[in-house]
């Protein structure tokens, strides 16, 4: 069976998505990695559009690209990550990390292979009628069949938020900060000193000074 134009578009988006995802984990500059992640989100939104999931596509662009990735960029720039320190010990962990990466790649190839996700297994979705609500169907699936994975994802996101806050609260030696508790304990005598001085009258000018 010859592939139609939609199949070519899908494979093009899939190739761009895989390349962008690979650059996210291989880019040395964290800002460049975040920008590659933006590209990955855009191409994933294009794949959602091919599957007629318009709500997921626009939510991916508006929420992740428009809000989450902007937050990521601000956090990356604010943390001032030391890349040389991050690379320390990379080659020491490689003997353990490389077999784990190969095993994960093999598992993904087995799960996502043509045996389970080929064109014969997953057919092109049929066109829906005009009154079909993609948002209502998504809500029904999330809160009935996938309610427990949905709640688990919410907990993981909460842990990620707490971890990001903990990273930004690191204190540095050269950082100046204000302690509100110390400001509240300050008394007037610590900041203000009243000095009593005797009053002095100006000396009247002499006659000689008047003539001059």
N, C-alpha and C positions, 0 to 999 in steps of 0.2 A: 504494500500500500504506500503510495507516494505521500510524502509529508506536505501539508498545506502551508500557507503563509504564516498562520498562527504558530505552527510548530517551529518555524525558523525564528520567529520573534522570541519564542520562549527559550530556545537554546542560546540565542544571543544574550538575552537578559541573564540567563543562568551562568554563562561564561563570565559576564561582567561581574555578577554577584560573587562568584568564586574567586575571581582575581582581586576584587576589592576586599573580600574577607581575608585573603592571604596577606595582602599588604597591611591590613590592620594589625596583624601580629608580627610582621617582619619589619615595619617601618621603624627607623631609629628615632625619629622625631615624634613625640606624642601628639603634637598638633596635627601633623600629617596623618597619623593613624586615625585621629578623630575625623578628619576630612574624608578619608577613605571609608570610614564607617557611614558617613552621610551618603556617599555614593552607593554603598551597599543597601541602605534603607530605600533610596530612590528606586533602585532596580528591583528590590523586593516588592515595592508598591506597584511597579509595572507588572510583575508576575501575578499579584493579587487582582489587578484589573483584567488580566487574561482569564482568570478563573471566575470572573463576574462577581468578585467580592469588593464592590466599590467602597463600602463603608470601611473595611479594613485598610484599603489602600490609602484613602484620604486621612484616616486616623494615624497611619504610620508616618505620613508626611507631616501632618500638623503637629502631632504630639511628640514624636521622636526627633524628627529633623528640626522642627520649629522650636521645641522647648528643651527636650532632654539633651540634644547634642550641643545646644548653646550653653547649657549648664555644664556639660562635660568640658567644653573648651575653657570656660571661666575657671573651673576647678583645676584643670591641668596647668593653666597659666598662673593660678594663685599658689599652687603647691611648690612651684619652682623645683621640679624633679631633677635630681642629679643623675644623669644618664650613666656616667662613669661608675657610680656606686651601684647602680642596678645591674650593670654588666659583670660585676665581680662575682665569681663563683659560677659563671655560666657553663664553662667547659667541665667543671666538676660535677654538675648535675646532669650533663648530657647523657652519660651512660644509663641513667635511670629514666630520664625523660624521653629518650628516643624510642626504646621499646614500647613505652606506654603510648606514645603518639602513633606508632605503627599499628598497635593493637586497636586503638580507637578508629583509625582510618579503615582497617579491615572490617570492624563491626559496622561502621557507617556504610561501607560498600555492600555488605551483606543485607543490611536492613533496607537501604535505599536503592538496591539494585533493580534491574528490570524484572526480576521474578515477582516483586511485590508492587513496583511503581512504574512499570512499563506502560506503553500506550494500550496494550491489550488488557492490562489489569485495571487501569484508571482511564476511563473514556472521557472525552471532552464533555463538559457539562452542557446539558440541554438548555436552550433559551427559556427564560422564565416569562410568565405573563406580565402585563403592565402593572397589575396590582400587587405584585410580589414585593415584600419588604425584606431586604437584606439585613437591616438592623434588627427587626423583630426575630428573624430566624437565628441570628447570631446570639441574641439574648436568651432565646429558648435553649439553645445548645449549651451555652455557658452555665446557666443556672439550673440545668437538669442533668444532662449527661456528663458534663465536665466541671461540676461544681467543686469537687475536691482538688483537682489540679489547679483550678483557678484560685482557690484560697491558698494553696501552697505557693503559687507564683507571687501572690500578694505578700506573704510572709518573707519570701526571698528578697523582694524589692524593699521591704522594710529594713531587713538586715543590711542591705546595700546602702540605704540612706543613713543608717546609724554609723556604718563604717566610714562613709564619706565625711560625715560631721566630725568623727573622731580624728580623721586625717587632717582636717583643716584647723583643729584646735591644738596642734602641736606648737609648743613654745620654743622660740629660738633665743639664743643669747643676745642677739643684736636687735630684737624686736621690742619696741616700746608699747606698753599697754597700760591701761588704767584699771585699778582695782576699785570697784564701787564701795566695797566694805571699808576700805581705808578712807575713802572720801567722806563717808557718813560719820566716821569716828573723829573727824577733825573738829576742833573747838576754835572759838574765836581767838583765844590767846595764842594758838599755834600759827595763825596767819596775820593777826593784827597786833601791833604794839603801839600803845598811846604814850607819847613823850610829853611831859609837862615842862614848859619853859617859862621863865619869868618874862613879863611884858617889859618891853623897852620903849622909851620915848625917843623920837628922833631929836638929835641935837640941833638947836636953832643955828642958822648961819650967822657968822660974825659980820661985823660992819665992814671989815676989810674984804670979806668975801662978797659982800653986796656991791662994793665999789668995783670989784673985778668982774 
